[in-house]
Each structure stands twice: as structure tokens, then as C-alpha cells.
Amino acid sequence: MTTTPPFLTVERRGRVAILTMNRPEALNAIGTLDDCDTIVDTFFALGNDRQVSAIVLTGAGRAFSSGGNIKGMQTRQGIGVLDQPDSTRANYRRGVQRAVRAMLDCEIPMIAAINGHAIGLGLDLACLCDIRVAADSAKMAASFIKVGIVPGDGGAWTLQRIVGYSLAAELFLTGRKFDAAYAQSIGLVGTVVPADDLLPTAIGIAEEIAANPPRALRLTKKLLREAQHGRAHDVLELSAAFQAIAHETRDHAEAVAAILDKRAPRFTGE
């Protein structure tokens, strides 16, 4: 009897966790509730691990993720459509939306290393990350409309916060496929590099992030996310509260001392 490996594999490099979607034979499509549960459990565990300061998310093989399982839609099995609308709605909430919520709730800075096709749900997983780096050969699409469905994973909320309403509408309503250069031109991707340089580049950014005080990193990410939809006065209040917390950390005292002593800081996460 063979067992299916988990959808996500985790590799640790110091304070960086490298997560790899590991269904290369299926272009890393998310096909089952178990796949969704693995995403939820992995991000929950990493979020509770104070030794992790940055996450890199990528895909095994030639795809980042091709999104949902099309065959499962036809057979009414998996993470999408079931026997009737109420069941389907519950299935989305139980599976893919739970995975999306877990990523939204993660306080650790996340970098998507888009190594290949990022289609539909796959693109939306990349959009849930804070920073996106793409191989120059990567192809992307917000192509739910091509399957006759809507973005049921929350992508309508995420994508327009990155590229703006008009461009997000164009991508969702046409469903067209586009390349990494176009993604960079609209601000969807920050950096485009040759495929062989992708993972080293993403890990390098992650390590640069992880070299900073761990608590301040998580507070800064939380503040950035809240500022996406908060009123200016509310964000100012939250900024003051988070700053009060940050000032009391040992890492803040260490950073100040290191600057004054003209030496490299030694952060402990305290």
C-alpha cells in the first residue's frame, strides 16, 4: 500500500522555511480536502514557531500551481462542486477558503517564488504572499471565467488590492494568460529572473528579511495588512499600539545599542 505524500513539503534554512507544493504530476493542483488541511496545518505550525521569520512558497516541477482540479469538477469530487449548491458552498468554506484564511492570518512575511504556471487558485495563492518573484518563463492567469465559474477562493478581494480594480477586472473578466514580464509591468510581480536564479533570489530576499528582529517583522506585516483596508486614523492608533510593544522588546534595545556601538546586532526574538 502506497501513501500519498503531503501536499506541502517544508525545508528549514536557518530562520527561513521553504514550502514546496509537491504534486508535480498534477501541476501542483489542489485536489482534495487533505491538501487544504495540509496548508492550514503547515501555516498554523509555522505561525506558532518563533524560530521562523520568513517563508518562501514555490512549486515542484514545471508549475507553481495550476489551481483547482478540473477533473474533480467534472466528477463532482474534491474541493469544489458537490451534489447540490448548499453542499458546494460548505465544501468551499471547509476546504479552500480555510486554506486561504490560514495564509491571510499568517504573521510571517511570505515570498512566492513563481517557478511556472500560476493559474486560477494558483495565482491567488501567490497573491496571498507579501512579495512575488517570478521566473521569466512563468505564465499566469486569473482564468476562473474560462471554466464558467467565479473566483471562489477570495481572489476578487486579493488581486485588486495589488493591481487595482480596473486591471483586476480586466484579468478576471477576460481570463487571459499573461507572462512574467507583463505581471511585473502591472506590479503583480516585483522581480523577474531566469528560472535557475528563481529560488536563490527568493531565498536571498527571505534571508535579508529574516536578519531583522522577529517580533518587529511580524508586527510590521500585520500593520501593513491592516493598513490595506483601514481608515488612516485607525491605522495611526494601531501603529501607536504596535510601536509601544516594539519599544519594549530586547531586540529593539539591541538594535539601538548595535547602531551606537557600530557593530552587527545579535537578535534573539525577545
Buried (B, 14 or more C-beta within 10 A) or exposed (E): EEEEEBBBBBEEEBBBBBBBBBBBEBBBBBBBBEBBBBBBBBBEEBBEEEEBBBBBBBBBBBBBBBBBBBEBBEEBBBBBBBEEEEEBEEBBEEBBBBBBBBBEEBBBBBBBBBBBBBBBBBBBBBBBBBBBBBBBBBBBBBBBBBBEBEBBBBBBBBBBEBBEEEBBBBBBEBBBBBBBEBBBEBEBBBBBBEBEBBBEBBBBBBBEBBBBBBBBBBBBBBBEBBBEEBEEEEBEEBBEEBBEEBEEBEBBEBBEEBEEEEEEBEBEBE
